[in-house]
């Protein structure tokens, strides 16, 4: 029996949601596998976050998610941050369509090539590339957009006056100057590991669809995948992950509506400008 994916889907055991304790982190992902699940080069993050070098503004414009994205439905609003801070010249509300390309910080060369190919395909149709400014897949997604004269949005796990990782300092400045950077964390807030999980949830909200290119069993990208499914947004998993017998998460997500991606052009079929439609089914 098939049922269509709904935004109020029941997630696998160990993955649960509730409102977080403070307003700046209302979009909290909690449970016994929350931030502790994420082990990809993110330990002791508070000691490795660097202050952005000048020139940067002392203050950043703040707005509600509705102001940034347009009207939200009840499911989208339930766990969205109360406030977002922005830096960059991109028009508000954000242009559509927007696709998040995400994955491992320690990606393989094949994974990096796949991320670049997916981004280039989408950029030809003027899709805005969204990612999290991390090493690996995220960096390739952003830089591909810039090199191809497209547009990109970085959703940060730090306040806008901070940078992580430090090696992406110049990339963050470029995005803040000519594209758009978004953070739900106010200047002065100490950065914690869980902030990058919250960032991934917000990135799922901002994106019309998400693509996981390469990710292990403990990758932070999995949080975004589950959140995209909860929101009823299309989630694609790159073909090499689906065929990897050592990974259990791709098949779990596909049971809840995620789709195997074998051709980057298939992402275009689910985006707002597309005339085609796709039915996302869940096997239960």
C-alpha angles and dihedrals in degrees: 000000000000127000124184118245113266130195091238094057119153108246126220118278112284095029111095140150137218135153112278123239102254133042097243090059101036090131090067122161107207140168137097091302100043119115091345089068090065111082102150103124094305103114119126089009094161089066094049101049109106132204113250113249118238143302094068129120120256090225132036129205114260128205142162121263088249090058091049099042108018126244116354127208122232094267093049092046096048097076102017119122115261092229138019129197121213140194123185143058100268114130121259127255087045118255119252144269105044125175127187116219108194142160149118125352090215096047125172121244089254090053092050091048091050092050090051093048093049092048093048092050092052094043091059086066093046094253114165109237115224125193143144104254092241124139120276119014095015093053093050091049092054097041092047089056092049094046092049091051091247131127130264139187123208116204107200133210089206134056113277093256091060132069133210123209099026092217088068094057095110091044091053091050091050092051093046090050102042108014129019138287121192131193133172090202121090122229109274097031112129112240119241133184092252090060090074089054090051089048091056091052091051090048089056089053093049094047126077088210137002131218122199106203103176129355139150128220092276100041120134088226089076090069090058091047093056092044092052089053092048089053092049092244122145112264121194126194117201114247096245090061094050091052094047105105092196091068123077101178099073093061091044091053092045089057086060095048108282115142131220110242114215098154123034090218090068089073089066091064093070100043125107095254093051121107090203124080133205128207114222111207132188122213111222 
